Amino acid sequence: MSGDRDAGADGGREFVVVVVEPETPGNVGTIARAMKNFGIYDLRLVNPPPLDPDGEAYGFAGHAREDVLPNATETTLEEVVEEFHTIGTTAVSHEDSTRHVRYPFKTPVEIADSLESVETKTALVFGREGTGLDNEELAMLDEVCCIPADDRYPVLNLGQAATILMYELRRFTVEETQLPDVERERASEDEIEVVYRFFDELLDAVDYREHKRTKTSRMMRRLLGRAHPTEREAATLTGVFRRAAEAVRDPDRFRDAGDGLGDRGDDTDGAEP
């Protein structure tokens, strides 16, 4: 691997994907595409089929045909074990500690959590489409990952399994995504306090029972506290509560203006206190 991009979001960690004896070029292409989706660029193949640039591997790879797939290298499982901390994947696990080849195992989430405080070179090892990794191969590896699925059909497609595991590891390999940073959109505490104030005014306007008012106000505070409203959402709630209280106190004013609160225009959405 070379460059900061290949090292992923956390330069202290390195991830490679290893596919042991893939049977179809299409699955190699699918895995390559998922790798690029989640910021992993080093693909290593053990006894792969021919990967024709005009064939299905490149057809399934999407934009990973430009870098991940053409830079894939052939290797052996022994070489991978010597170079990396290894995590093997399997759909079949043992349920207790009497047999250690497929036990203990971790889910993808548990794998990600266990790597949180560790800086290491890690190889994610996937087996054949039909039979996966055999017991001898799994015995060579450091950890076993098993994806929870319906026990009536727990075997995932090779590309699906690789995508799920890489998705859970994205905290280490992806620095930025296409999604907005929602953590920065939360309304300020002052703006949220205004919502609470006008909610209390509405309770007062409807002559809400005094002995229930404190608990109801607290319930609203807990509800909004969990919701983390945006500035726009907080302003909208403020406007709704304010106008509702006004409508209760002066119903004739709103009856003359129209059929309901919404007939006065768009100022409810983002209304100022």
C-alpha positions in Angstrom: 0.0 0.0 0.0 1.2 3.5 -0.7 0.0 7.0 0.2 -2.3 8.4 2.9 -5.3 7.4 0.9 -4.4 3.7 1.1 -3.8 4.0 4.8 -7.4 5.0 5.3 -8.8 7.6 7.7 -6.5 6.4 10.5 -2.8 6.4 9.4 -1.9 4.2 12.3 -3.9 1.3 10.9 -3.7 -0.6 7.7 -6.3 -2.9 6.1 -6.0 -5.3 3.2 -8.6 -7.7 1.8 -7.6 -11.2 1.0 -9.8 -13.6 -1.1 -8.9 -17.2 -1.0 -9.6 -19.1 -4.2 -12.5 -17.0 -5.5 -14.4 -19.1 -8.0 -15.9 -16.3 -10.2 -14.3 -13.1 -11.5 -17.6 -11.3 -10.8 -17.2 -11.7 -7.1 -13.7 -10.3 -7.2 -15.0 -7.3 -8.9 -17.8 -6.9 -6.4 -15.4 -7.0 -3.5 -13.1 -4.5 -5.2 -16.0 -2.1 -5.6 -17.0 -2.4 -1.9 -13.4 -1.9 -1.0 -13.3 1.4 -2.8 -16.6 2.4 -1.3 -15.1 2.0 2.2 -11.6 3.3 1.6 -9.6 0.1 1.3 -7.3 -0.2 -1.7 -5.1 -3.2 -1.2 -6.6 -6.4 -2.6 -4.7 -9.7 -2.5 -5.9 -12.9 -4.1 -5.0 -16.5 -3.4 -5.3 -18.7 -6.6 -7.7 -16.4 -8.4 -9.4 -17.1 -11.7 -8.1 -15.0 -14.7 -9.3 -11.4 -14.5 -9.9 -10.3 -18.0 -10.0 -6.4 -18.3 -13.0 -7.0 -20.7 -14.6 -9.6 -18.4 -17.1 -9.5 -15.5 -14.6 -8.7 -12.8 -14.0 -5.3 -14.3 -17.6 -5.0 -15.2 -18.7 -5.5 -11.6 -15.9 -3.4 -10.1 -17.4 0.0 -11.0 -14.8 2.7 -10.5 -12.6 0.3 -8.6 -11.6 -1.0 -12.1 -9.3 2.1 -12.2 -7.2 1.3 -9.1 -8.2 -1.4 -6.8 -8.6 -4.2 -9.3 -5.7 -3.6 -11.6 -3.4 -3.3 -8.6 -4.5 -6.5 -7.0 -1.6 -8.9 -6.2 -1.5 -12.7 -5.9 -0.3 -14.1 -2.6 -0.5 -17.2 -0.4 -2.4 -17.5 2.9 0.9 -18.3 4.6 2.4 -15.0 3.4 -0.6 -13.1 4.7 -0.4 -14.8 8.1 3.3 -13.8 8.4 2.6 -10.2 7.5 -0.7 -9.3 9.1 -3.0 -9.7 12.0 -5.7 -11.9 10.4 -9.5 -12.0 10.7 -11.2 -14.9 8.9 -14.8 -14.9 8.0 -17.2 -17.8 8.2 -21.0 -18.4 8.2 -20.6 -21.5 10.4 -19.5 -21.1 14.0 -19.1 -23.3 17.0 -21.4 -22.5 19.9 -18.9 -23.2 22.8 -15.3 -23.5 23.7 -15.0 -27.2 23.2 -13.9 -26.6 19.6 -11.6 -23.7 18.9 -11.3 -23.5 15.2 -14.5 -21.5 14.8 -14.9 -20.3 18.4 -14.7 -17.8 19.9 -16.0 -15.6 17.1 -17.0 -11.9 16.8 -19.6 -10.1 14.9 -18.4 -7.3 12.5 -19.4 -4.7 15.1 -17.4 -6.5 17.8 -14.5 -6.7 15.4 -14.6 -3.0 14.9 -14.9 -2.3 18.6 -11.9 -4.6 19.4 -9.7 -2.7 17.0 -10.6 0.7 18.4 -7.5 0.9 20.7 -5.2 -1.1 18.5 -2.9 0.1 15.7 -2.1 -2.9 13.5 -1.9 -4.2 10.0 -5.0 -6.2 9.5 -6.0 -8.6 6.8 -9.7 -9.4 6.2 -9.7 -12.9 4.8 -12.6 -14.3 2.8 -13.0 -17.8 1.5 -14.6 -19.5 -1.5 -18.2 -18.8 -2.6 -19.3 -22.4 -2.1 -17.4 -23.6 1.0 -15.7 -20.6 2.5 -12.6 -21.0 4.5 -11.9 -24.6 5.6 -10.9 -25.5 9.2 -7.3 -25.8 8.4 -7.2 -22.3 7.0 -9.2 -20.8 9.8 -6.8 -22.5 12.3 -4.0 -20.4 10.8 -5.8 -17.1 11.5 -5.9 -14.9 14.6 -9.6 -14.1 14.8 -12.9 -15.4 13.4 -15.8 -13.1 12.3 -19.3 -14.4 11.8 -22.2 -12.2 10.5 -25.5 -12.8 12.4 -28.2 -13.9 10.0 -31.4 -16.0 10.0 -30.4 -19.5 11.0 -32.6 -20.9 8.3 -30.3 -19.4 5.7 -27.1 -17.9 7.4 -24.8 -18.1 4.4 -24.2 -14.8 2.7 -23.0 -14.1 -0.8 -19.2 -13.5 -0.8 -19.6 -9.9 -1.9 -22.3 -9.2 0.7 -20.2 -10.5 3.5 -17.2 -8.5 2.5 -19.4 -5.3 2.2 -20.9 -5.7 5.6 -17.6 -6.2 7.4 -15.9 -3.3 5.6 -18.9 -1.1 6.3 -18.5 -1.7 10.1 -14.8 -0.9 9.8 -15.4 2.4 8.0 -14.5 4.4 11.1 -10.9 3.4 10.5 -10.8 3.7 6.7 -13.2 6.5 5.6 -12.3 10.1 6.6 -15.3 11.8 4.9 -18.5 10.6 3.4 -21.1 12.1 1.1 -23.5 12.5 4.1 -23.8 15.9 5.8 -22.2 16.3 9.3 -25.5 16.2 11.2 -23.7 16.8 14.5 -23.2 20.4 13.5 -26.9 21.1 12.8 -28.3 20.9 16.3 -30.0 24.1 17.4 -28.4 26.0 20.2 -29.5 25.6 23.8 -30.9 29.1 23.8 -33.1 28.3 20.7 -34.3 25.1 22.3 -35.1 26.9 25.6 -37.4 29.2 23.5 -39.3 26.1 22.3 -39.9 25.1 25.9 -41.0 28.5 26.9 -43.6 28.7 24.2 -44.8 25.2 24.9 -45.3 26.2 28.5 -47.3 29.3 27.3 -49.5 26.9 25.2 -50.2 24.8 28.3 -51.1 28.0 30.1 -53.4 29.1 27.3 -55.3 25.8 27.2 -55.6 25.9 31.0 -53.7 22.6 31.3 -54.2 21.0 34.7 -51.8 22.5 37.1 -50.8 19.2 38.8 -49.8 17.7 35.5 -48.1 20.7 34.0 -44.6 20.2 35.5 -44.5 16.6 34.4 -45.7 17.4 30.9 -43.1 20.2 30.5 -40.4 17.7 31.7 -41.7 15.2 29.2 -41.3 17.7 26.4 -37.8 18.5 27.5 -36.8 14.9 27.5 -38.4 14.3 24.1 -36.6 17.2 22.5 -33.4 16.3 24.3 -33.4 12.9 22.6 -34.4 14.3 19.2 -31.5 16.9 18.9 -33.6 19.3 16.8 -32.0 21.5 14.1 -32.2 25.3 14.2 -35.0 25.2 11.6 -37.0 22.5 13.5 -36.7 24.4 16.8 -37.9 27.6 15.1 -40.8 25.8 13.5 -41.9 24.3 16.8 -41.6 27.7 18.5 -43.8 29.3 15.8 -46.4 26.5 16.1 -46.6 26.7 19.9 -46.8 30.5 19.8 -49.5 30.7 17.2 -51.5 27.9 18.9 -51.4 29.8 22.2 -52.5 33.0 20.4 -55.4 31.1 18.6 -56.6 29.8 22.0 -56.5 33.2 23.6 -58.0 35.1 20.6 -60.0 32.7 18.5 -61.9 35.4 16.7 -58.7 36.8 15.2 -57.8 33.5 13.6 -61.4 32.7 12.6 -61.4 36.0 10.6 -58.0 35.2 9.1 -58.9 31.8 7.6 -59.7 28.2 8.3 -56.7 27.4 10.4 -53.2 28.2 11.7 -51.7 27.4 8.4 -53.7 30.0 6.5 -51.5 32.9 7.6 -48.6 32.0 5.3 -45.3 30.3 5.7 -44.1 32.2 8.8 -44.8 29.2 11.0 -41.8 27.4 9.5 -38.9 29.3 11.0 -41.0 31.8 12.8 -39.3 34.2 15.2 -40.4 34.1 18.8 
